[in-house]
């Protein structure tokens, strides 16, 4: 695996950052809502608190992206944000009252959400003309997610949910440590003087951003209530962890072959297949929660729902936003999808869960991806030359 990378690429240092960053997601995504539930909060409050994490992505990545693009010191920005995220999250351990918890989550997510988009741009700068091999590094993030989600699932069968914030703290410490060992890789000076808005207003870019919003909006119910849904259906913490890990294992497998899939099939075809399969996935989860075999099948579709979608998205953003627009381009992608999309889906989930139940909630998710597939079919045409085919 290492031999496929150019000697100058700090493969293991880049991979280590991804491992710990997505290990933190392996705690926050499956288990944070469960932690909030056991603190005694209602579904509406849980949905609102969980929405804070993606809500900060509406502004934080773009602010930090602007700083990174203008200073051309992305790793310095990442290091500062990583340390501040670590310090801010420790406030969660001080008090569990609603106002304090909301303030703590707002602070740590503002810094935590700033790091990944800049690190994505930094990784692609290190890869250079080998950007289509991004997934070979990114898969270590998926491994980190799997390790934590399975280990924590076993820990919760033995201990109380009080261990959850401490595990998050350890992963944040790992993020901070690796941020100091990854070398800076300066972007080439920007030779184009056009404002970034001239890139954003292109019809294909607008359509792509709307698709990203809808896709991640559909993930809001999954991120917020999937663990609670499984727990209420009678599954123990160990099996819940296995189901989450199955999805991410499928994601890793697809990452291993994405550098071949992208040149062979192109972005448009892969996006259409991914959106249609994701729509099916939400229906399977919503209506067959008591059938473990179907739940495993639904989790295998995560290979497309996240793996293919994210790899295609990162590649397209890297192509659309060039030169000194790279940091803000990745930040915009993060803000629109994992920010506005997930926040909207999470907030709606808190309302729908109590009013109409899980089946209706996952039907809503399925409709989001169906609409997104229509947008891809109508507005995102095929390209004669995909960005990764020039490498």
One Martini backbone bead per residue (centre of mass of N, CA, C, O) as a GRO file, in nm:
protein
  391
    1UNK     BB    1   0.058   0.062  -0.022
    2UNK     BB    2   0.302   0.258   0.011
    3UNK     BB    3   0.421   0.217  -0.287
    4UNK     BB    4   0.185   0.402  -0.419
    5UNK     BB    5   0.357   0.626  -0.304
    6UNK     BB    6   0.527   0.887  -0.291
    7UNK     BB    7   0.810   0.953  -0.108
    8UNK     BB    8   0.713   1.258  -0.021
    9UNK     BB    9   0.476   1.125   0.117
   10UNK     BB   10   0.320   1.138   0.442
   11UNK     BB   11   0.138   0.880   0.489
   12UNK     BB   12   0.128   0.811   0.806
   13UNK     BB   13   0.066   1.099   0.907
   14UNK     BB   14  -0.195   1.138   0.755
   15UNK     BB   15  -0.336   0.876   0.854
   16UNK     BB   16  -0.331   0.941   1.162
   17UNK     BB   17  -0.526   1.175   1.154
   18UNK     BB   18  -0.767   1.021   1.036
   19UNK     BB   19  -0.792   0.808   1.253
   20UNK     BB   20  -0.864   1.011   1.491
   21UNK     BB   21  -1.090   1.173   1.367
   22UNK     BB   22  -1.280   0.916   1.306
   23UNK     BB   23  -1.282   0.819   1.595
   24UNK     BB   24  -1.446   1.057   1.702
   25UNK     BB   25  -1.690   0.984   1.523
   26UNK     BB   26  -1.723   0.691   1.653
   27UNK     BB   27  -1.854   0.839   1.902
   28UNK     BB   28  -2.046   1.077   1.821
   29UNK     BB   29  -2.242   0.943   1.620
   30UNK     BB   30  -2.348   0.677   1.776
   31UNK     BB   31  -2.323   0.791   2.109
   32UNK     BB   32  -2.411   1.083   2.186
   33UNK     BB   33  -2.721   1.049   2.193
   34UNK     BB   34  -2.710   0.832   2.413
   35UNK     BB   35  -2.586   1.013   2.628
   36UNK     BB   36  -2.819   1.222   2.628
   37UNK     BB   37  -3.043   1.025   2.704
   38UNK     BB   38  -2.904   0.939   2.986
   39UNK     BB   39  -2.940   1.244   3.091
   40UNK     BB   40  -3.270   1.302   3.009
   41UNK     BB   41  -3.329   1.379   2.722
   42UNK     BB   42  -3.509   1.461   2.467
   43UNK     BB   43  -3.556   1.430   2.134
   44UNK     BB   44  -3.555   1.733   2.070
   45UNK     BB   45  -3.296   1.802   2.226
   46UNK     BB   46  -3.110   1.604   2.087
   47UNK     BB   47  -3.146   1.716   1.800
   48UNK     BB   48  -3.043   2.002   1.875
   49UNK     BB   49  -2.762   1.927   1.988
   50UNK     BB   50  -2.657   1.767   1.741
   51UNK     BB   51  -2.691   2.016   1.543
   52UNK     BB   52  -2.445   2.181   1.640
   53UNK     BB   53  -2.215   2.038   1.496
   54UNK     BB   54  -2.305   2.110   1.196
   55UNK     BB   55  -2.369   2.416   1.231
   56UNK     BB   56  -2.067   2.512   1.253
   57UNK     BB   57  -2.013   2.440   0.941
   58UNK     BB   58  -2.133   2.706   0.822
   59UNK     BB   59  -1.861   2.881   0.935
   60UNK     BB   60  -1.591   2.764   1.034
   61UNK     BB   61  -1.448   2.654   0.774
   62UNK     BB   62  -1.452   2.929   0.623
   63UNK     BB   63  -1.286   3.096   0.817
   64UNK     BB   64  -1.036   2.904   0.820
   65UNK     BB   65  -1.005   2.896   0.510
   66UNK     BB   66  -0.939   3.192   0.471
   67UNK     BB   67  -0.684   3.190   0.643
   68UNK     BB   68  -0.532   2.968   0.485
   69UNK     BB   69  -0.535   3.107   0.200
   70UNK     BB   70  -0.392   3.384   0.303
   71UNK     BB   71  -0.137   3.242   0.462
   72UNK     BB   72  -0.040   2.952   0.375
   73UNK     BB   73  -0.101   2.795   0.685
   74UNK     BB   74  -0.266   2.525   0.741
   75UNK     BB   75  -0.120   2.368   0.975
   76UNK     BB   76  -0.139   2.592   1.181
   77UNK     BB   77  -0.446   2.602   1.189
   78UNK     BB   78  -0.487   2.304   1.268
   79UNK     BB   79  -0.332   2.312   1.539
   80UNK     BB   80  -0.496   2.526   1.682
   81UNK     BB   81  -0.776   2.387   1.652
   82UNK     BB   82  -0.703   2.119   1.796
   83UNK     BB   83  -0.636   2.235   2.076
   84UNK     BB   84  -0.905   2.391   2.120
   85UNK     BB   85  -1.086   2.140   2.103
   86UNK     BB   86  -0.969   1.991   2.344
   87UNK     BB   87  -1.026   2.213   2.558
   88UNK     BB   88  -1.333   2.247   2.502
   89UNK     BB   89  -1.431   1.953   2.561
   90UNK     BB   90  -1.358   1.947   2.869
   91UNK     BB   91  -1.623   2.105   2.955
   92UNK     BB   92  -1.822   1.860   2.955
   93UNK     BB   93  -1.710   1.750   3.242
   94UNK     BB   94  -1.827   1.978   3.437
   95UNK     BB   95  -2.126   1.982   3.293
   96UNK     BB   96  -2.491   1.870   3.226
   97UNK     BB   97  -2.626   2.112   3.157
   98UNK     BB   98  -2.776   2.244   2.894
   99UNK     BB   99  -2.627   2.519   2.856
  100UNK     BB  100  -2.339   2.404   2.894
  101UNK     BB  101  -2.347   2.186   2.677
  102UNK     BB  102  -2.408   2.373   2.440
  103UNK     BB  103  -2.157   2.553   2.471
  104UNK     BB  104  -1.943   2.330   2.448
  105UNK     BB  105  -2.030   2.224   2.166
  106UNK     BB  106  -1.991   2.491   2.018
  107UNK     BB  107  -1.687   2.525   2.072
  108UNK     BB  108  -1.559   2.252   1.981
  109UNK     BB  109  -1.691   2.246   1.692
  110UNK     BB  110  -1.561   2.502   1.578
  111UNK     BB  111  -1.271   2.369   1.580
  112UNK     BB  112  -1.309   2.076   1.477
  113UNK     BB  113  -1.448   2.161   1.195
  114UNK     BB  114  -1.182   2.311   1.083
  115UNK     BB  115  -0.974   2.075   1.016
  116UNK     BB  116  -1.063   1.883   0.779
  117UNK     BB  117  -1.076   2.063   0.523
  118UNK     BB  118  -0.772   2.145   0.544
  119UNK     BB  119  -0.663   1.852   0.538
  120UNK     BB  120  -0.768   1.777   0.264
  121UNK     BB  121  -0.606   1.990   0.109
  122UNK     BB  122  -0.328   1.895   0.214
  123UNK     BB  123  -0.338   1.609   0.100
  124UNK     BB  124  -0.368   1.697  -0.200
  125UNK     BB  125  -0.101   1.850  -0.207
  126UNK     BB  126   0.078   1.601  -0.150
  127UNK     BB  127  -0.031   1.430  -0.399
  128UNK     BB  128  -0.110   1.591  -0.640
  129UNK     BB  129  -0.127   1.399  -0.928
  130UNK     BB  130  -0.244   1.169  -0.701
  131UNK     BB  131  -0.550   1.238  -0.606
  132UNK     BB  132  -0.696   0.957  -0.674
  133UNK     BB  133  -0.539   0.836  -0.394
  134UNK     BB  134  -0.687   0.939  -0.140
  135UNK     BB  135  -0.836   0.675  -0.034
  136UNK     BB  136  -0.569   0.533   0.078
  137UNK     BB  137  -0.570   0.732   0.327
  138UNK     BB  138  -0.872   0.760   0.426
  139UNK     BB  139  -0.916   0.461   0.530
  140UNK     BB  140  -0.793   0.513   0.819
  141UNK     BB  141  -1.043   0.651   0.927
  142UNK     BB  142  -1.226   0.402   0.909
  143UNK     BB  143  -1.061   0.230   1.104
  144UNK     BB  144  -1.097   0.415   1.348
  145UNK     BB  145  -1.402   0.390   1.362
  146UNK     BB  146  -1.420   0.086   1.406
  147UNK     BB  147  -1.255   0.051   1.661
  148UNK     BB  148  -1.429   0.237   1.842
  149UNK     BB  149  -1.720   0.125   1.797
  150UNK     BB  150  -1.653  -0.159   1.910
  151UNK     BB  151  -1.515  -0.101   2.180
  152UNK     BB  152  -1.745   0.079   2.298
  153UNK     BB  153  -1.966  -0.132   2.281
  154UNK     BB  154  -1.831  -0.313   2.498
  155UNK     BB  155  -1.804  -0.104   2.728
  156UNK     BB  156  -2.120  -0.052   2.756
  157UNK     BB  157  -2.173  -0.347   2.868
  158UNK     BB  158  -1.991  -0.280   3.141
  159UNK     BB  159  -2.050   0.023   3.137
  160UNK     BB  160  -2.123   0.337   3.137
  161UNK     BB  161  -2.186   0.635   2.954
  162UNK     BB  162  -1.951   0.800   3.099
  163UNK     BB  163  -1.714   0.712   2.892
  164UNK     BB  164  -1.758   0.875   2.630
  165UNK     BB  165  -1.608   1.155   2.677
  166UNK     BB  166  -1.324   1.020   2.728
  167UNK     BB  167  -1.288   0.903   2.445
  168UNK     BB  168  -1.303   1.166   2.294
  169UNK     BB  169  -1.056   1.296   2.431
  170UNK     BB  170  -0.847   1.094   2.316
  171UNK     BB  171  -0.896   1.158   2.015
  172UNK     BB  172  -0.824   1.461   2.035
  173UNK     BB  173  -0.534   1.412   2.117
  174UNK     BB  174  -0.448   1.266   1.855
  175UNK     BB  175  -0.505   1.499   1.664
  176UNK     BB  176  -0.305   1.700   1.787
  177UNK     BB  177  -0.046   1.536   1.754
  178UNK     BB  178  -0.062   1.496   1.433
  179UNK     BB  179  -0.062   1.801   1.359
  180UNK     BB  180   0.264   1.819   1.439
  181UNK     BB  181   0.377   1.594   1.206
  182UNK     BB  182   0.263   1.743   0.971
  183UNK     BB  183   0.361   1.888   0.696
  184UNK     BB  184   0.391   2.148   0.510
  185UNK     BB  185   0.193   2.240   0.200
  186UNK     BB  186   0.215   2.452  -0.035
  187UNK     BB  187   0.053   2.635  -0.241
  188UNK     BB  188   0.010   2.763  -0.526
  189UNK     BB  189   0.006   3.045  -0.658
  190UNK     BB  190  -0.246   3.252  -0.751
  191UNK     BB  191  -0.332   3.346  -1.095
  192UNK     BB  192  -0.625   3.398  -1.026
  193UNK     BB  193  -0.860   3.687  -0.977
  194UNK     BB  194  -1.110   3.553  -0.928
  195UNK     BB  195  -1.377   3.517  -0.762
  196UNK     BB  196  -1.528   3.257  -0.596
  197UNK     BB  197  -1.816   3.317  -0.708
  198UNK     BB  198  -1.752   3.228  -1.008
  199UNK     BB  199  -1.760   2.930  -0.922
  200UNK     BB  200  -2.027   2.889  -0.763
  201UNK     BB  201  -2.232   2.998  -1.006
  202UNK     BB  202  -2.209   2.749  -1.143
  203UNK     BB  203  -2.443   2.522  -1.225
  204UNK     BB  204  -2.283   2.262  -1.148
  205UNK     BB  205  -2.205   2.357  -0.862
  206UNK     BB  206  -2.483   2.409  -0.749
  207UNK     BB  207  -2.595   2.125  -0.794
  208UNK     BB  208  -2.383   1.981  -0.621
  209UNK     BB  209  -2.450   2.127  -0.350
  210UNK     BB  210  -2.745   2.032  -0.333
  211UNK     BB  211  -2.681   1.732  -0.328
  212UNK     BB  212  -2.513   1.740  -0.069
  213UNK     BB  213  -2.735   1.840   0.114
  214UNK     BB  214  -2.942   1.607   0.069
  215UNK     BB  215  -2.764   1.369   0.143
  216UNK     BB  216  -2.699   1.471   0.444
  217UNK     BB  217  -2.988   1.505   0.534
  218UNK     BB  218  -3.048   1.195   0.515
  219UNK     BB  219  -2.834   1.139   0.761
  220UNK     BB  220  -2.958   1.262   1.016
  221UNK     BB  221  -3.126   1.019   1.128
  222UNK     BB  222  -2.883   0.827   1.147
  223UNK     BB  223  -2.693   0.993   1.338
  224UNK     BB  224  -2.914   1.045   1.570
  225UNK     BB  225  -3.118   0.751   1.582
  226UNK     BB  226  -2.997   0.467   1.524
  227UNK     BB  227  -2.908   0.371   1.805
  228UNK     BB  228  -3.180   0.414   1.946
  229UNK     BB  229  -3.343   0.236   1.756
  230UNK     BB  230  -3.191  -0.030   1.822
  231UNK     BB  231  -3.231  -0.029   2.128
  232UNK     BB  232  -3.551  -0.030   2.112
  233UNK     BB  233  -3.535  -0.314   1.941
  234UNK     BB  234  -3.308  -0.492   2.137
  235UNK     BB  235  -3.021  -0.411   2.098
  236UNK     BB  236  -2.707  -0.431   2.180
  237UNK     BB  237  -2.407  -0.269   2.194
  238UNK     BB  238  -2.246  -0.475   2.032
  239UNK     BB  239  -2.433  -0.491   1.779
  240UNK     BB  240  -2.430  -0.193   1.716
  241UNK     BB  241  -2.125  -0.181   1.663
  242UNK     BB  242  -2.125  -0.388   1.430
  243UNK     BB  243  -2.309  -0.231   1.237
  244UNK     BB  244  -2.133   0.017   1.211
  245UNK     BB  245  -1.873  -0.137   1.119
  246UNK     BB  246  -1.985  -0.257   0.858
  247UNK     BB  247  -2.015   0.008   0.704
  248UNK     BB  248  -1.708   0.090   0.724
  249UNK     BB  249  -1.591  -0.160   0.590
  250UNK     BB  250  -1.725  -0.106   0.317
  251UNK     BB  251  -1.583   0.166   0.280
  252UNK     BB  252  -1.293   0.059   0.267
  253UNK     BB  253  -1.322  -0.121   0.018
  254UNK     BB  254  -1.398   0.115  -0.174
  255UNK     BB  255  -1.138   0.283  -0.131
  256UNK     BB  256  -0.941   0.067  -0.264
  257UNK     BB  257  -1.106   0.119  -0.567
  258UNK     BB  258  -1.154   0.424  -0.648
  259UNK     BB  259  -0.903   0.474  -0.842
  260UNK     BB  260  -1.072   0.297  -1.061
  261UNK     BB  261  -1.370   0.393  -1.072
  262UNK     BB  262  -1.345   0.688  -1.163
  263UNK     BB  263  -1.217   0.649  -1.450
  264UNK     BB  264  -1.430   0.431  -1.551
  265UNK     BB  265  -1.725   0.602  -1.471
  266UNK     BB  266  -1.753   0.855  -1.323
  267UNK     BB  267  -1.939   1.082  -1.146
  268UNK     BB  268  -2.234   1.060  -1.245
  269UNK     BB  269  -2.283   0.754  -1.223
  270UNK     BB  270  -2.198   0.726  -0.923
  271UNK     BB  271  -2.409   0.921  -0.808
  272UNK     BB  272  -2.665   0.776  -0.902
  273UNK     BB  273  -2.617   0.504  -0.769
  274UNK     BB  274  -2.581   0.611  -0.480
  275UNK     BB  275  -2.860   0.752  -0.440
  276UNK     BB  276  -3.039   0.501  -0.492
  277UNK     BB  277  -2.916   0.318  -0.272
  278UNK     BB  278  -2.971   0.510  -0.034
  279UNK     BB  279  -3.276   0.509  -0.056
  280UNK     BB  280  -3.298   0.207   0.006
  281UNK     BB  281  -3.158   0.203   0.280
  282UNK     BB  282  -3.368   0.373   0.443
  283UNK     BB  283  -3.604   0.175   0.401
  284UNK     BB  284  -3.479  -0.072   0.537
  285UNK     BB  285  -3.445   0.058   0.817
  286UNK     BB  286  -3.743   0.164   0.865
  287UNK     BB  287  -3.895  -0.145   0.799
  288UNK     BB  288  -3.638  -0.368   0.911
  289UNK     BB  289  -3.528  -0.371   1.219
  290UNK     BB  290  -3.597  -0.692   1.291
  291UNK     BB  291  -3.390  -0.756   1.048
  292UNK     BB  292  -3.065  -0.833   1.053
  293UNK     BB  293  -2.996  -0.894   0.756
  294UNK     BB  294  -3.101  -0.622   0.641
  295UNK     BB  295  -2.920  -0.440   0.811
  296UNK     BB  296  -2.657  -0.539   0.686
  297UNK     BB  297  -2.725  -0.458   0.398
  298UNK     BB  298  -2.758  -0.156   0.458
  299UNK     BB  299  -2.459  -0.121   0.559
  300UNK     BB  300  -2.319  -0.194   0.287
  301UNK     BB  301  -2.424   0.070   0.140
  302UNK     BB  302  -2.212   0.264   0.271
  303UNK     BB  303  -2.007   0.247   0.043
  304UNK     BB  304  -2.184   0.464  -0.111
  305UNK     BB  305  -2.308   0.678   0.083
  306UNK     BB  306  -1.998   0.753   0.155
  307UNK     BB  307  -1.752   0.655  -0.007
  308UNK     BB  308  -1.824   0.743  -0.297
  309UNK     BB  309  -1.933   1.025  -0.240
  310UNK     BB  310  -1.679   1.147  -0.106
  311UNK     BB  311  -1.468   1.093  -0.326
  312UNK     BB  312  -1.613   1.252  -0.546
  313UNK     BB  313  -1.642   1.521  -0.395
  314UNK     BB  314  -1.340   1.583  -0.347
  315UNK     BB  315  -1.257   1.577  -0.647
  316UNK     BB  316  -1.447   1.803  -0.750
  317UNK     BB  317  -1.352   2.028  -0.563
  318UNK     BB  318  -1.055   2.021  -0.659
  319UNK     BB  319  -1.143   2.108  -0.951
  320UNK     BB  320  -1.319   2.368  -0.904
  321UNK     BB  321  -1.102   2.451  -0.670
  322UNK     BB  322  -0.833   2.654  -0.717
  323UNK     BB  323  -0.565   2.727  -0.560
  324UNK     BB  324  -0.667   2.970  -0.325
  325UNK     BB  325  -0.961   2.805  -0.319
  326UNK     BB  326  -0.931   2.530  -0.172
  327UNK     BB  327  -1.005   2.575   0.126
  328UNK     BB  328  -1.292   2.700   0.065
  329UNK     BB  329  -1.399   2.465  -0.099
  330UNK     BB  330  -1.390   2.250   0.126
  331UNK     BB  331  -1.556   2.422   0.326
  332UNK     BB  332  -1.814   2.441   0.156
  333UNK     BB  333  -1.869   2.142   0.135
  334UNK     BB  334  -1.887   2.101   0.443
  335UNK     BB  335  -2.111   2.311   0.505
  336UNK     BB  336  -2.340   2.208   0.315
  337UNK     BB  337  -2.334   1.910   0.410
  338UNK     BB  338  -2.213   1.856   0.716
  339UNK     BB  339  -2.377   2.100   0.800
  340UNK     BB  340  -2.661   2.182   0.680
  341UNK     BB  341  -2.758   1.895   0.622
  342UNK     BB  342  -2.728   1.758   0.903
  343UNK     BB  343  -2.874   1.974   1.070
  344UNK     BB  344  -3.147   1.951   0.933
  345UNK     BB  345  -3.187   1.645   0.975
  346UNK     BB  346  -3.162   1.649   1.287
  347UNK     BB  347  -3.390   1.845   1.353
  348UNK     BB  348  -3.619   1.693   1.209
  349UNK     BB  349  -3.586   1.432   1.371
  350UNK     BB  350  -3.680   1.543   1.650
  351UNK     BB  351  -3.973   1.582   1.542
  352UNK     BB  352  -4.057   1.314   1.390
  353UNK     BB  353  -4.002   1.090   1.599
  354UNK     BB  354  -4.248   1.167   1.792
  355UNK     BB  355  -4.485   1.210   1.576
  356UNK     BB  356  -4.420   0.949   1.340
  357UNK     BB  357  -4.156   0.801   1.342
  358UNK     BB  358  -3.917   0.604   1.188
  359UNK     BB  359  -4.044   0.545   0.912
  360UNK     BB  360  -4.095   0.844   0.832
  361UNK     BB  361  -3.804   0.941   0.864
  362UNK     BB  362  -3.678   0.743   0.641
  363UNK     BB  363  -3.857   0.847   0.414
  364UNK     BB  364  -3.744   1.129   0.409
  365UNK     BB  365  -3.456   1.040   0.337
  366UNK     BB  366  -3.530   0.904   0.066
  367UNK     BB  367  -3.640   1.157  -0.077
  368UNK     BB  368  -3.381   1.324  -0.079
  369UNK     BB  369  -3.220   1.127  -0.272
  370UNK     BB  370  -3.416   1.132  -0.508
  371UNK     BB  371  -3.392   1.433  -0.570
  372UNK     BB  372  -3.085   1.427  -0.615
  373UNK     BB  373  -3.092   1.236  -0.864
  374UNK     BB  374  -3.247   1.433  -1.048
  375UNK     BB  375  -3.032   1.656  -1.048
  376UNK     BB  376  -2.809   1.491  -1.174
  377UNK     BB  377  -2.963   1.412  -1.436
  378UNK     BB  378  -3.025   1.721  -1.522
  379UNK     BB  379  -2.743   1.906  -1.430
  380UNK     BB  380  -2.518   1.665  -1.436
  381UNK     BB  381  -2.305   1.616  -1.664
  382UNK     BB  382  -2.093   1.484  -1.861
  383UNK     BB  383  -1.744   1.444  -1.901
  384UNK     BB  384  -1.479   1.424  -2.107
  385UNK     BB  385  -1.292   1.516  -1.850
  386UNK     BB  386  -1.180   1.404  -1.579
  387UNK     BB  387  -0.973   1.513  -1.334
  388UNK     BB  388  -0.826   1.219  -1.284
  389UNK     BB  389  -0.740   1.165  -1.601
  390UNK     BB  390  -0.477   1.364  -1.602
  391UNK     BB  391  -0.278   1.178  -1.418
   0.00000   0.00000   0.00000
